[in-house]
């Protein structure tokens, strides 16, 4: 009689380390006693690329606290014998004979340490998240609306698009041009490009998408939206030709802010 699908308490009686499959990947097979039945649970210790599975090793060490992590002691088996574990089983139908069913073990965890009680991974620091991904998320979300500035933010576009906002009807005075600025480098003499690069390299400091956009809007409060957008695209292109603003980091935005502060009317 098969076990019902679910999680059961089992006792490890033996272990066998062997090479499994066509790629001969290192595998550990555990013989378990569970509800009066004998089950075999297998764990891949080696990944397809030939590296040892860090995830599998960590999970086995939580199951067997006496194991020191070395393959020699695991192969000897003393660190796993008579240890209680929780095993999750799921019955599967035979692929060749549909009248037959087999009990397959899916997971093996320490007692009470199944998926429901799995620990949460450590959080990444907020500063790291904001620094590395903040601009990308803001670009997709459309940026943060600026208060008290006449020039509204243009809609989000692919490539170097200005921060987003509510789109205006086509033909209105504040509509963004239908064609976004090209992402390719602008044609400039080699000497001029070199001079510009030297200028940017010496401008230190960091900033953010919102700070740069707000600074540009505040610098030209009486200009229509499409004019401010044109300035935005031009500045991004001068700072990093062909680079998507979603990939800008704090230092890139620092260069953009420096350009905004020196940008002249045109």
Buried (B, 14 or more C-beta within 10 A) or exposed (E): EEBEEEBBEBBBBEBEBEEBEEEEBBBBBBBBEBEEBEBEBBBBBBBEEEEEBEEBBEBBBBBBEEBEEEEEBBEEBEBBBEBEBBBBBBEEEEEEEEEEEEBBBEBBBBEEBBEEEEEEEEEEEEEEEBBEEBBBEBBEEBBBBBEEBBBBBBBBBEBBBBBBBEEBEEEEEBBBEEEBBEBEEEEEEEEEBEEBEEBBEEBEEBBBBBBBBBBBBBBBEEBBBBBBBBBBBBBBBBBBBEBBBBEBEBEBBBBBBBBBEEBEEE
